[in-house]
Amino acid sequence: MNHNPQDELVWIVDKENRPIAWAKRGKMREKRLIHRSTYILIQDEKDRMLVQKRTDTKDVYPGLWEIAAGGVVAYGEDYMESALRELSEETGIKGVPLMEHFDFYFEDSHNRLWGRVFSCKYSGTIVPQKEEVQVSFFADKRQMSKLLRNEKFTPDSYFLMDLIKKKGITPFDRLL
């Protein structure tokens, strides 16, 4: 039996981030309904940041780079449950403590969401989810500068980079 991500049930929230309904992911994307998403910044022992390139089959921002693992919060989940699930699915990382940082609202022509930012330290092997991630690696300051000059990142990654710099979430603020 094939799993269709468009059929997943997700939380729909209002402008104040209060849950008001649930919908299938496909309907949420089609109608640009406000939903919840998680963003997990991952740092290794050398203070490098995990960056990932999305597959070309993703339903939003295909083929673009991003600075965080994570994804849409499923109906019935809270942010932490979603972050732990997404971290495991996308990277293979399990059993590491997550630090919560802040919530933010993001909107563009494709997306309207409330995101919650988490971070963790991890220095083991990353196992990218082949359906969602083309490439992932830990980038240092030089590599991040080169990527930011030469590649395109998701719009919410650029938005999050600005927030990280403003809020001084070390060491990530020094890498961006």
FENURGI-V465159 format. One record per residue. RES is the residue in three letters. PHI is phi in whole degrees, -180 to 180 (none if undefined). OMEGA is omega as a letter, one per 30 degrees, with the letter a starting at -180 (* if undefined). BURIAL is 1 if it has 9 or more other ideal C-beta (glycine too) atoms within 8 Angstrom, else 0. Layout:
res:RES phi:PHI omega:OMEGA burial:BURIAL
res:RES phi:PHI omega:OMEGA burial:BURIAL
//
This chain:
res:MET phi:none omega:a burial:0
res:ASN phi:-85 omega:l burial:0
res:HIS phi:-90 omega:l burial:0
res:ASN phi:-105 omega:a burial:0
res:PRO phi:-56 omega:a burial:0
res:GLN phi:-65 omega:l burial:1
res:ASP phi:-92 omega:l burial:1
res:GLU phi:-63 omega:l burial:1
res:LEU phi:-88 omega:a burial:1
res:VAL phi:-131 omega:l burial:1
res:TRP phi:-68 omega:l burial:1
res:ILE phi:-113 omega:a burial:1
res:VAL phi:-126 omega:l burial:1
res:ASP phi:-93 omega:a burial:0
res:LYS phi:-63 omega:l burial:0
res:GLU phi:-99 omega:l burial:0
res:ASN phi:70 omega:l burial:1
res:ARG phi:-95 omega:l burial:0
res:PRO phi:-60 omega:l burial:0
res:ILE phi:-124 omega:a burial:0
res:ALA phi:-171 omega:l burial:0
res:TRP phi:-132 omega:l burial:0
res:ALA phi:-155 omega:l burial:1
res:LYS phi:-70 omega:a burial:1
res:ARG phi:-54 omega:l burial:1
res:GLY phi:-60 omega:l burial:1
res:LYS phi:-67 omega:l burial:1
res:MET phi:-58 omega:a burial:1
res:ARG phi:-67 omega:a burial:1
res:GLU phi:-59 omega:a burial:0
res:LYS phi:-98 omega:a burial:0
res:ARG phi:53 omega:l burial:0
res:LEU phi:-74 omega:l burial:1
res:ILE phi:-72 omega:a burial:1
res:HIS phi:-137 omega:l burial:1
res:ARG phi:-108 omega:l burial:1
res:SER phi:-140 omega:l burial:1
res:THR phi:-111 omega:l burial:1
res:TYR phi:-134 omega:a burial:1
res:ILE phi:-114 omega:l burial:1
res:LEU phi:-84 omega:a burial:1
res:ILE phi:-120 omega:a burial:1
res:GLN phi:-121 omega:l burial:1
res:ASP phi:-96 omega:a burial:1
res:GLU phi:-67 omega:l burial:0
res:LYS phi:-99 omega:a burial:0
res:ASP phi:61 omega:l burial:1
res:ARG phi:-89 omega:a burial:1
res:MET phi:-108 omega:l burial:1
res:LEU phi:-74 omega:l burial:1
res:VAL phi:-120 omega:a burial:1
res:GLN phi:-135 omega:l burial:1
res:LYS phi:-107 omega:a burial:1
res:ARG phi:-70 omega:l burial:1
res:THR phi:-69 omega:l burial:1
res:ASP phi:-76 omega:a burial:0
res:THR phi:-101 omega:l burial:0
res:LYS phi:-63 omega:a burial:1
res:ASP phi:-75 omega:l burial:0
res:VAL phi:-143 omega:a burial:0
res:TYR phi:55 omega:a burial:1
res:PRO phi:-63 omega:l burial:1
res:GLY phi:74 omega:a burial:1
res:LEU phi:-97 omega:l burial:1
res:TRP phi:-82 omega:l burial:1
res:GLU phi:-145 omega:a burial:1
res:ILE phi:-99 omega:a burial:1
res:ALA phi:-140 omega:l burial:1
res:ALA phi:-79 omega:l burial:1
res:GLY phi:136 omega:a burial:1
res:GLY phi:170 omega:a burial:1
res:VAL phi:-72 omega:l burial:1
res:VAL phi:-76 omega:a burial:1
res:ALA phi:-74 omega:l burial:1
res:TYR phi:-57 omega:a burial:0
res:GLY phi:93 omega:l burial:0
res:GLU phi:-94 omega:l burial:1
res:ASP phi:-99 omega:a burial:0
res:TYR phi:-58 omega:a burial:1
res:MET phi:-64 omega:l burial:1
res:GLU phi:-58 omega:l burial:0
res:SER phi:-63 omega:a burial:1
res:ALA phi:-62 omega:l burial:1
res:LEU phi:-65 omega:l burial:1
res:ARG phi:-65 omega:a burial:1
res:GLU phi:-62 omega:l burial:1
res:LEU phi:-60 omega:l burial:1
res:SER phi:-66 omega:a burial:1
res:GLU phi:-65 omega:a burial:1
res:GLU phi:-79 omega:a burial:1
res:THR phi:-125 omega:a burial:1
res:GLY phi:82 omega:a burial:0
res:ILE phi:-80 omega:l burial:1
res:LYS phi:-136 omega:l burial:0
res:GLY phi:73 omega:l burial:0
res:VAL phi:-106 omega:l burial:1
res:PRO phi:-71 omega:l burial:0
res:LEU phi:-106 omega:l burial:1
res:MET phi:-102 omega:l burial:0
res:GLU phi:-87 omega:a burial:1
res:HIS phi:-115 omega:a burial:1
res:PHE phi:-163 omega:l burial:0
res:ASP phi:-105 omega:l burial:0
res:PHE phi:-150 omega:l burial:1
res:TYR phi:-104 omega:l burial:1
res:PHE phi:-133 omega:l burial:1
res:GLU phi:-146 omega:l burial:0
res:ASP phi:-146 omega:a burial:0
res:SER phi:-71 omega:a burial:0
res:HIS phi:-109 omega:a burial:0
res:ASN phi:-141 omega:l burial:1
res:ARG phi:-139 omega:a burial:0
res:LEU phi:-152 omega:l burial:1
res:TRP phi:-106 omega:l burial:1
res:GLY phi:-108 omega:l burial:1
res:ARG phi:-120 omega:a burial:1
res:VAL phi:-97 omega:l burial:1
res:PHE phi:-124 omega:l burial:1
res:SER phi:-146 omega:l burial:1
res:CYS phi:-153 omega:l burial:1
res:LYS phi:-107 omega:a burial:1
res:TYR phi:-157 omega:a burial:1
res:SER phi:-127 omega:l burial:0
res:GLY phi:-90 omega:a burial:0
res:THR phi:-79 omega:l burial:0
res:ILE phi:-96 omega:l burial:1
res:VAL phi:-116 omega:a burial:0
res:PRO phi:-65 omega:l burial:1
res:GLN phi:-75 omega:a burial:1
res:LYS phi:-61 omega:l burial:0
res:GLU phi:-74 omega:a burial:0
res:GLU phi:-120 omega:a burial:1
res:VAL phi:-126 omega:l burial:1
res:GLN phi:-78 omega:a burial:1
res:VAL phi:-146 omega:l burial:0
res:SER phi:-147 omega:l burial:1
res:PHE phi:-161 omega:l burial:0
res:PHE phi:-85 omega:a burial:1
res:ALA phi:-109 omega:l burial:1
res:ASP phi:-90 omega:a burial:1
res:LYS phi:-56 omega:a burial:0
res:ARG phi:-64 omega:l burial:0
res:GLN phi:-66 omega:l burial:1
res:MET phi:-63 omega:l burial:1
res:SER phi:-59 omega:a burial:0
res:LYS phi:-64 omega:l burial:0
res:LEU phi:-60 omega:a burial:1
res:LEU phi:-65 omega:l burial:1
res:ARG phi:-76 omega:a burial:0
res:ASN phi:-108 omega:a burial:0
res:GLU phi:-123 omega:l burial:0
res:LYS phi:-104 omega:l burial:0
res:PHE phi:-105 omega:l burial:1
res:THR phi:-65 omega:l burial:1
res:PRO phi:-56 omega:l burial:1
res:ASP phi:-71 omega:l burial:1
res:SER phi:-66 omega:l burial:1
res:TYR phi:-60 omega:l burial:1
res:PHE phi:-60 omega:a burial:1
res:LEU phi:-65 omega:l burial:1
res:MET phi:-58 omega:l burial:1
res:ASP phi:-63 omega:l burial:0
res:LEU phi:-63 omega:a burial:1
res:ILE phi:-62 omega:l burial:1
res:LYS phi:-64 omega:a burial:1
res:LYS phi:-64 omega:a burial:0
res:LYS phi:-88 omega:l burial:1
res:GLY phi:66 omega:l burial:0
res:ILE phi:-84 omega:a burial:1
res:THR phi:-75 omega:f burial:0
res:PRO phi:-86 omega:a burial:0
res:PHE phi:-60 omega:a burial:1
res:ASP phi:-63 omega:l burial:1
res:ARG phi:-82 omega:a burial:0
res:LEU phi:-91 omega:a burial:1
res:LEU phi:-101 omega:* burial:1
//
